[in-house]
């Protein structure tokens, strides 16, 4: 049984040619910024450059964001992106973009372009992060404290409010929605969204404090008590079992999850083709566990199976 769920990911994301994961970077900032960047390196989100630098102020491109997100979620499945005119097989980012589209992180513009080489703006990054992590904490007044709130595009208002309301932007006073997202800024936001990563298969009986992202392929949880969010990544290929757990929120992107017993405040399935079983009952019977009218089904999107939002579930 696993007692601790913090395992450093061995895979290193190559935003460029990478140095070693634990290298002493020549331009690593001191203090909290340096700690956040090092954590992003240790967990495979960013890597250093071949000149020994980490370049915290360098903007992230859309292709790099797709690569980061697909690695962060351990994604494997790909969408058919042949209809997009500005990506082609053989491009270094082709597979990452295909995975990002499959995850619904990127949708393309009205010109059938994914714009992989464009830097990703902060408001575009907010949208991607909200889609990937199901950030839904809507507060219509969440942007009022930011001096440049009127600069947020209409199509990004919902996500900007959500990520601000959730507290993932920290104590900034300006959103700078049109500025490019830098490597440091990305690392800071990810550090607030995900507190710990699980990359080793096995049964877990305790979890670290805070939000946890599961990237291992075969895991189960028994007697776990979590008052934060448990994210199940896209690359989980085995059935994930929850037994006698007390959890605040589970966000499921993987393939199959079995909730055997316990109490759960919120269960959300947002992956393509995700299947949830509650005490061995399939999706069609899940409503009977919902509290009053709070359980509801998402509409189907093409061949994708969307799973219900189920609240206040107790399974015996």
N, C-alpha and C positions, 0 to 999 in steps of 0.2 A: 504494500500500500504506500502511496506517495503522501508524504506529509507536507512537502513544500512544492509549490508550483512555479518557481522562478528558475527557468533554465535558459541559458544564453543560446540564441540561435547561431548555428555555425555558418549558415549561408550568409554571404556578404553581397549586398546590392551594389553593383558597379554602375554608379552614375558616371564614372570615368574609370580609368585603370586604377585599381585599388591598392592601397598599402595594407599592411596587416591591421587586423581589427583592433589591436591593442597598441598600435604605434603611438609614439609621442609626436603629435601633430605640431608643426612649426607655428601655426597661427591659432591654436586652440585657445579660446578665451578663458579667463579665470573665473572662479566662483560658480554661481548657479548655471550660467550659460554653458560653461565648459562641462559641467556635470550632465546637463540635458543632452548636449551633443554626444558625449561619450556613451550615454545610455542608448541613443539612437544608433550609434555604431555597433555597440555590443549586441543589440537586438536585430541587426541586419537591415536597418532602415536606410542608412546612408553609409558611405565609405569615404575614405580619404583619397586624395589624388596622388599621382605617381611622383610628384615633387615633394611629398611629405606634408602637404597642407590639407586642411579640412574645409576651408573657404566658407565660413558661416554666413557671409553676406551675399553669396552667389545665388541668383534666382534659380528656381526649379522650372524645367520645361514640362509641358503636358505629358510628353512621352516618359520623362523621368517620374512624374507623379503616378502614371499608370504602372510603371515598374515597381515603385515603392509600394503601392497599394496591393498589387498582386502578390508581392513577396510578403508583405505584412500579414495578409490573410491566407498565405500558403495556397493561393488559387492555382488550379490546374486546368479547368475547363475553359474553352475558348468559344467566342461567337464567330460567326462568319462575317468578316468585315470587308469583304471584296467589293461591296457597294460604295465604300468610301473612296473618294478619288485621290486622296493625298497620302495614302499608305499602300505599300505593296510588299508582297512576300520578298524576303531578303533584307528588308530594313531591320536594323538591330532591335527596334522597338515593336516589331509587328506582333509577336506573340503576346507581349505585355499589353498592347492596345486591345488585342482580341480578348484577353482575359478581363480587362477593365470594362469593355463593352458588355461582356457576358454578365459581369457583376452589376451592371447598370450604373457604374460609376461615371462613365462617359456615354453620351448619346449622339454627339456630332451636331453640326450646325445645319442651317437651311440649305447650304451649298453642298451637302454631303461630304463635309470635311471634318476630320478629327483634330486638325491643326497640331500635330505632334511636336513640332519644333518651336511653337510659340511658348513663351514663358506663361506659366499659369498665374493668373491674378489671384489676389487674396479672396475675393468674392467667389471666383470659380473654385478655388480650393475648399472654401466653406461648403459649397454644394457637394463636391466629391466626398468630403468627410461625413457630411450628414447622410448621404446615400449609403455609404459603406457601413457606418456605425449606427444607423437608424436613430439619429439624434432628432427628437421630436418635442423638445421642451419649449413649446411655443409660448411666448409672452409678448403681447402686442406692444408693450412699452419697453422691451428689452434693449432697444437701440437708443433710447432717449438720452442716455448718459454720454453718448459719443458725439463729439463736435461736428463730425463729417457724415452723420447718418444719412443726409440727403444725397450723398454721392453713391449710395448703394443702388444698383440697378433694380428695376421692378422685378425682374426674373430671379433675383438673388435675395429678395427681402425675407422670404420665409426662412431660408437656411441661415442667413445672417442673424435673424432673431433667435433661431433655435440654438445655434452654437454659442451665442452670447448669453442666452438665458441659462444654458447648461453650465456656464462658468469656465468654458474652455479657452476663452480669450485672455484670461488673466485680468490684470488691473490696468490695461491700456485705456487711453481716453480718445484715441483716434482709430477708426477701423481701417483706413487707407484701402478701401475696397478695390481700387484700380491699380494699386502697386503690385509688382510681382511678389509672390511668396518666396522668401529666401529659405535656405537650408536650416538656419537657426530657428526662424519663425515656425517652420514646419515641425522641427524637433520639439519645440516648446508646446505646440498644440497637441501633438501626439502624446507627449508626456503627461498632459492633463487628461487625455481621453483614456489612455491605457496605463495602468500602474504596474502591471506585471504580465509576463507571457508564459504560457505553458507549451513546451516544445518536446516533452518526453512522454511516450506512451505509458499507460498504467492507470491504476485506480487511485483517486485522490480523496482523502478524508478531511483535509484542511486546505484552505486557500489563503494566499496573501491578502492583506487589506486592500481595498480599492477595486477598481475595475480590472478584470482579468480577460486577456485574449488567449483562447485556446487554438494552437496551431498544430498540435500533434494529431496523428491520424486515428489513433485508437485510444480513447480515454473513457473513464467512467468516474462518477462522483457518488460517494456514499457518506451520509451524515454531514454533508457540507452545510455551513451556515454562512450566507453571504448577504450583506445589506447593500451591495452595489450591483454592478452589471457583469454578467458572465457572457462574453462574446464567443461564439463557436465559429471558427473560420471556415472558408470555402473548401479547403483541402481535406476536411475530415471525411474519410471514406467508410469508416465503420460506424455502427450504431452507437451513439453516445447514451449511456444510461445514467439517470438520476434516481437515486434510491434514498428515501428518508432524509431529504435535504430541505432546508428552509432558505429560499432564495427570493430576493427582491425582484430581479429582472433577468431573464435569459433572452438573448438575441441570437437567433440561429441562422447561420448562413450555410452550414454543411448539409449533408444529404438526409440523414435519418437520426431522430432523437426519440428516445423512449423515456417518458416520465413515469416511473413505477410507483412512487409514493412520496409523500412530503407535502409542503406548502409553498406556493409560488405566487407572488403578487402579480407578476406579469410575464407572459410568454409570447415572444414575437418571432415568427418565422419569416425571413425576408429573402432567403436564397431561392435560386431557380431550381424548382423541383424538390424543395425541402419537404420531408414528410415527418409529421409528429404523431407519436402514439402516446396516449395517456392511459396508463395502467392497461396496456396492450390493446386499447381501443384505437382504431384508425381515425383519421381526420374527420370523417363524416359524422362520428359520434361525439366529437369533442365538445359540442355546445352544451351537453348535459352537465358538464363540469363548471360551466361559467356561472358567475354570480349575477343573477338577474339578467339584465339586458346588456351587461358589459362585454360579453363575448360576441364577436362579430367576425364574419369572413371577409377577406379581401376579394376583390374581383379578380378573375383570371386574366392573365396577360399573355395572349397567344397560347403557347403550349405550357407556359410556366404555371406551376401550382403554387398559389400564395396561401399562406397559412393564417389562421385566425389570430387576432389579438385576444388573448384570454387573460382575464384579471381575477385575482383573488381565488386561486385554484387550490383546493385541498384534495389530495388523492390518497386513498387508503388501499 
